[in-house]
Each structure stands twice: as structure tokens, then as C-alpha cells.
Amino acid sequence: MRPRSGRVTSDWRLPALLAVITFSAACSAPEASHTSDASASAVTSRNEDSARAAFSDAAVRSLLDTHLHELRGHLTIKIRNPNLDDESPLADQDVVHESAPGPHTYLGVLNADVSVLRSLLGDQVPMTIAGERVFLGEPAVAIDGHRHGDALYVAVKPFARPYGAYVRITCTFANCGAIWTSDILSYMRSIGFTGAPGVLEAHAEGLLEGLDVRAIRPGG
């Protein structure tokens, strides 16, 4: 006897319906996961775009010349901390430039007014100027400069070296510098602050001899 058509219909539709539900669930799960991943990616992208925009804005604000890409800079000199209640042995003193543009980067190198640097570091090192070239020390080193009006600007780091001074370059755009004079380097050594970055880097550049860096604790 043939089964009733109603029973046959019921038997084949139920597995088919279950198959459709299973297939639909399998398809919707990856889609939901994809949507979640896309949302997370969009948030990350917005954060990265925000960071890029902030970086770009900072660069634009620092620009002096859009052709040479000169960036405004900041120059300080390390001095003994006048605040005896402060645990730091050193303080930063701004190197003031009376006329614009002041410290800035030129072709990626921090520059300052040669007359300001000379006044700051002293005249004990022989110096002559020929055009835009500075001859410093004996035997002389040559440092090429560039002018802003009547002021001659030179790279701070090579200018300070004949004085036995180290210039530590910092900031995101490498447009900040701190001058560590030979007196300050000796002072830091005498009080045992030989782990300071400026001291270690000055030693690495040969400006401070006889320092046993293996015996210095990190940050010590």
C-alpha cells in the first residue's frame, strides 16, 4: 500500500526546512563577524587619521619656509639647577634670539645665530667668518651657514664641538636641542650623575673620556 501523500509531504519538507535554517545561520555568522571586524577597522582608521592630522598640523605650524622646509626650533643650554629643593641637578635655560627667525632646522639640521652661539659659549676658541663659511678652532673646522637678513645661521652641533660641548637633539621633528657644555659634563661626572643621556651620548662622541660605562646602572 502506498503511503498517503500527506505523510510523504511532511517527511521531506522537515529535513529541507532544517537544511535551509542551518545554511542561513552559517551564512549570517560570518557576515556578522565581518561587520564587527569592519567596525573595529573603521575605528582604528579614524584614530590613525586623527593622529596623522595632528602630526601634519604640528608640522605646518612649525614651517618657516615651504621651499626649504625650515622648521621653527627650540634651543636651550643646561645649567646647574638654581632650585635646591629640586632633585634634578640641572635645569634648562632658553637660548634667546632677539631677531627672527631664531633657532630652526635648515635641511633637517638645527641651526642658530652664530653671534648668539659665540656670545653663549665664549670667544676662547678662535673664529673667522668668510662669506657664509665659519672657521672655528685651531686647526680650524669649517661650518657652512646661511643667512636670514644680516644674521648668519650655522649648525649648532658642529659649532659647539670645538668648545667641548655636546648638543643633544630631541623632539619629533629633531628641531629641539640642548647644549651640554664641558663644564656641565664635568659637573655631572663629579656628582655621580653619569647615567644621564647627555653624559652617555657625549662620551659616545668622544667628548668625555675615561668613563667606565659598564659600571653605570641604567638611569644612574
VMD Tcl script that draws the C-alpha trace (Angstrom):
set ca {
  {0.00 0.00 0.00}
  {1.36 3.43 -0.96}
  {1.76 5.88 1.86}
  {-0.59 8.78 1.99}
  {0.61 11.82 0.15}
  {0.24 13.93 3.29}
  {2.75 11.81 5.20}
  {5.23 11.87 2.35}
  {4.99 15.67 2.08}
  {5.58 16.09 5.79}
  {8.60 13.78 5.81}
  {10.59 15.53 3.04}
  {9.78 19.14 4.00}
  {11.06 18.94 7.56}
  {14.66 17.98 6.66}
  {14.60 20.53 3.85}
  {13.47 23.27 6.24}
  {16.20 22.33 8.72}
  {18.77 22.46 5.95}
  {17.66 25.96 4.93}
  {17.83 27.21 8.54}
  {21.29 25.69 9.02}
  {22.55 27.21 5.78}
  {21.13 30.63 6.66}
  {22.77 30.57 10.10}
  {26.09 29.56 8.61}
  {25.92 32.43 6.14}
  {24.80 35.06 8.65}
  {27.51 34.31 11.27}
  {30.47 35.27 9.07}
  {28.55 38.33 7.89}
  {28.05 39.47 11.49}
  {31.72 38.80 12.23}
  {32.71 40.69 9.10}
  {30.55 43.64 10.18}
  {32.19 43.64 13.62}
  {35.67 43.49 12.08}
  {34.78 46.29 9.69}
  {33.55 48.48 12.57}
  {36.75 47.88 14.56}
  {38.81 48.62 11.47}
  {36.90 51.85 10.90}
  {37.56 52.98 14.49}
  {41.27 52.19 14.14}
  {41.37 54.03 10.83}
  {39.71 57.10 12.37}
  {42.22 57.09 15.25}
  {45.14 56.78 12.85}
  {43.73 59.55 10.66}
  {43.37 61.75 13.75}
  {46.99 61.09 14.76}
  {48.17 61.82 11.22}
  {46.17 65.05 11.15}
  {47.64 66.18 14.48}
  {51.15 65.38 13.25}
  {50.52 67.24 9.99}
  {49.12 70.27 11.82}
  {52.19 70.39 14.08}
  {54.47 70.29 11.05}
  {52.58 73.07 9.28}
  {52.70 75.29 12.38}
  {56.47 74.79 12.55}
  {57.16 75.64 8.92}
  {59.14 78.80 8.25}
  {59.75 78.30 4.54}
  {57.73 75.92 2.40}
  {60.51 75.66 -0.20}
  {63.42 74.78 2.08}
  {61.19 73.22 4.74}
  {62.78 75.16 7.58}
  {61.08 74.37 10.89}
  {60.96 76.56 13.97}
  {63.18 75.17 16.68}
  {63.92 75.46 20.36}
  {67.41 75.72 21.82}
  {68.39 75.53 25.48}
  {71.58 75.27 27.48}
  {71.99 73.10 30.55}
  {72.80 74.96 33.77}
  {73.14 73.95 37.41}
  {69.68 73.86 38.91}
  {69.18 77.03 40.99}
  {66.29 75.35 42.83}
  {67.97 73.48 45.65}
  {64.68 71.80 46.57}
  {64.52 70.12 43.14}
  {66.14 66.69 42.96}
  {67.32 67.28 39.39}
  {70.90 68.62 39.30}
  {70.33 70.51 36.05}
  {67.84 72.96 34.58}
  {67.24 74.20 31.04}
  {67.78 77.85 30.13}
  {66.44 79.16 26.83}
  {68.96 80.46 24.33}
  {67.29 83.74 23.40}
  {67.44 85.16 19.89}
  {66.40 88.80 19.71}
  {65.63 88.72 15.99}
  {63.62 86.33 13.84}
  {63.54 83.53 12.96}
  {65.55 82.23 15.92}
  {66.59 78.57 16.19}
  {65.30 76.47 13.32}
  {66.13 73.50 11.19}
  {67.77 74.04 7.83}
  {67.79 70.98 5.55}
  {66.98 68.89 8.62}
  {69.76 70.29 10.85}
  {69.21 72.53 13.89}
  {70.72 75.99 13.30}
  {71.18 79.09 15.45}
  {72.57 82.60 15.04}
  {76.37 82.40 15.09}
  {76.67 85.59 17.12}
  {74.30 84.22 19.77}
  {76.25 80.96 19.97}
  {79.53 82.84 20.19}
  {78.22 85.02 22.99}
  {76.89 81.96 24.79}
  {79.95 79.71 24.53}
  {82.68 82.36 24.66}
  {85.47 83.71 22.49}
  {88.27 81.46 23.77}
  {88.09 79.44 20.55}
  {89.47 81.33 17.51}
  {86.84 82.13 14.88}
  {86.81 83.85 11.50}
  {83.97 84.26 9.01}
  {84.35 84.36 5.23}
  {81.08 84.98 3.45}
  {78.74 82.31 4.78}
  {81.50 79.98 5.99}
  {82.71 79.92 9.60}
  {86.19 78.73 10.55}
  {86.37 77.69 14.17}
  {89.22 76.40 16.33}
  {92.86 75.64 15.64}
  {93.30 73.66 13.48}
  {90.10 75.09 12.10}
  {86.91 73.28 11.25}
  {84.70 74.76 8.52}
  {80.97 75.20 9.05}
  {78.78 76.46 6.23}
  {75.94 78.73 7.23}
  {73.01 80.54 5.65}
  {71.58 83.99 6.19}
  {68.31 85.43 7.37}
  {68.73 89.13 6.77}
  {72.08 90.16 8.26}
  {72.18 87.22 10.69}
  {74.33 84.22 9.84}
  {72.93 80.89 11.00}
  {75.09 77.81 11.47}
  {74.53 74.22 12.58}
  {74.60 74.15 16.37}
  {76.14 70.70 16.87}
  {79.41 71.15 14.90}
  {79.78 74.71 16.21}
  {79.63 73.54 19.82}
  {82.06 70.66 19.42}
  {85.35 72.67 19.34}
  {84.24 74.05 22.73}
  {83.98 70.52 24.09}
  {80.21 70.91 24.30}
  {77.67 68.27 23.36}
  {74.32 69.14 21.73}
  {71.51 66.69 22.35}
  {68.89 66.82 19.60}
  {65.32 65.92 20.57}
  {61.63 66.48 19.64}
  {59.57 64.71 16.99}
  {60.94 66.82 14.14}
  {64.52 66.92 15.55}
  {64.09 70.68 15.89}
  {64.97 70.95 19.59}
  {68.45 70.99 21.06}
  {70.07 71.20 24.49}
  {73.70 72.28 24.86}
  {75.74 70.39 27.47}
  {78.91 72.43 27.98}
  {82.19 70.81 29.04}
  {81.76 72.36 32.50}
  {78.32 70.80 32.87}
  {79.57 67.41 31.67}
  {82.40 67.55 34.24}
  {79.97 68.63 36.95}
  {77.62 65.74 36.24}
  {80.54 63.36 36.38}
  {81.78 64.79 39.67}
  {78.43 64.31 41.42}
  {77.93 60.81 40.04}
  {75.15 61.51 37.54}
  {77.00 59.70 34.77}
  {73.92 57.80 33.56}
  {72.25 60.95 32.22}
  {71.56 60.65 28.46}
  {73.59 63.77 27.68}
  {76.62 62.40 29.56}
  {76.45 58.97 27.95}
  {75.99 60.41 24.46}
  {78.81 62.93 24.97}
  {81.05 60.03 25.97}
  {79.98 58.10 22.87}
  {81.04 61.07 20.73}
  {84.46 61.27 22.41}
  {83.76 64.44 24.43}
  {84.12 62.74 27.82}
  {86.98 60.34 28.35}
  {87.77 57.73 30.98}
  {84.15 56.87 31.76}
  {83.53 53.20 32.62}
  {80.07 52.88 31.13}
  {79.83 49.18 32.03}
  {79.80 50.14 35.69}
  {76.94 52.63 35.26}
  {73.49 51.41 36.21}
  {70.71 52.36 33.75}
  {69.38 55.74 34.83}
  {72.18 56.09 37.36}
}
mol new
graphics top color blue
foreach p $ca { graphics top sphere $p radius 0.5 }
foreach p [lrange $ca 0 end-1] q [lrange $ca 1 end] { graphics top cylinder $p $q radius 0.2 }
display resetview
